[in-house]
Amino acid sequence: MNTIGYFEIQSSDPARDINFYQTLFGWRFILQENLPIEYYRIETKSISGGLLKRPAQTPPSQFGTNAFTCSIQVDNFDRVSSLIIASGGKASMPKFAIPGRCWQGYFVDPDNNTFGVFEADENAA
């Protein structure tokens, strides 16, 4: 099976970024005790993930991504896009059509992590 089974987000400020993702998507974060790093398990309605305290400096912005970027499917792209901006995120690639499939866009969270958002729409053009 060729599906993403897990994702991780590195964060220089876990409390801030947990609040950001909880506000946007309603994800649940559970602190994992007895690990050598600060680590939170992420529960979503589909894929599982984790958020960890960034083990090194935050990479500079404008330097391309050196990790996998996950995209989150949403019911209303425009509503979520507005919520991302209001919650401290930034648009890095505005909404565009993947014809016959969806509306897609890319954003950065408050720690400059890139993530995508898409709304399925067979009429996207």
N, C-alpha and C positions, 0 to 999 in steps of 0.2 A: 504494500500500500504506500503510495507516494503522497502522503499528506503531512502537514506540519503537526507534530505531536506534542511540542512543548516550545515555549519561548522564554527568554529572559531579558530583563531590562536592567541595565546598570544605572545607578543613581548616586550623585554626590550628596543628595538631600532626600533620603527615603520618605520622611514624613510629608514633605511638600509634594513629592511625586505620587505617593500613595493617594493623597487627597485629590490630586489632578485626575488620576485614572478612575478612582471611585466616583467622582463627580460626573465624568464623561460617560462611563460605561457600566457603573454599578458593580464593578469587580470587587471581590472580597479578598483581603490580604491577611494572611495568618503568619505571625512571626514563628519561625522555626528555631526552637531552643537547641542548645548544645552543639552548635556549629561553629567552626572557626571564623566565620564571617557573619555579618548582619544579613539575614536572608528571610524573605517573606514568600510563602507559597501563594500563588494567585489562583483563585477559583473564578472561572467565567462560566457562561452557559454552554460553552463548547470546549475549546482548547485549554489546556492547563499551562501554567507558566510560573515564573518566579521573578522577584525583584531583589537585587542584591546591592549592598553598599559598594559603590565603585571602588575597585582596588587600586586604581591609578588616577592620574589627573584626567579631567574631562577633556576629550579631544577638541581642538579648536574648530570653530564653525567654518563653513565654506571649504571643507576638506573631504568631501565624499564619504560615504558610509563604509566602514570596514567590518560590517557584521550583516547578518540577515535582517531584513526589514519585513515585519509582518503587517498585513493590512486587515482591518477590522470591518466586517460587513455591518452596515447600519440600515435602518428603515428610512431615514430621511437625511441625506447628505448635507443639505443646506442648514438644517437645524443643528446637526452635530458640529458642522464647521463653525457656526456662530458660537456654539458653546465652547469649542476648543479655544477660540480667540479670547472669549470672555474669561476663560479659566487660566490664561497665561501662556497658552501655546501660540505658535505662529504658523502661517501657511508657508510651505516651502515650494510647492508646486500646486497652483490653483486647480480647481475642478476641471476635469476634461472627460470626454466621452471615449470609452472603448466601445466602438460601434457594435450595436446588437447585443451587448453584454451588460455594461454598467457605467456609472459615473464614478470616477476615481480622483483622488487628490492625495497629496502628501503634506505632512505637518511635522513640526518639531515640538516636543514637550518642553517644559521649563528647564530641563537639563540638556537640551539640544539633541535628544534622541529622536531619530526619524521614524515615523510610522505612517502607514497609509490608511485611508478610509474609503470604502466604496459602497455604493447603493446599486443593487441589481436592477437593471432596467433594459428589457429587450429592445426598447425604442430609443436607447441612447444613440445619438448620432453627432 
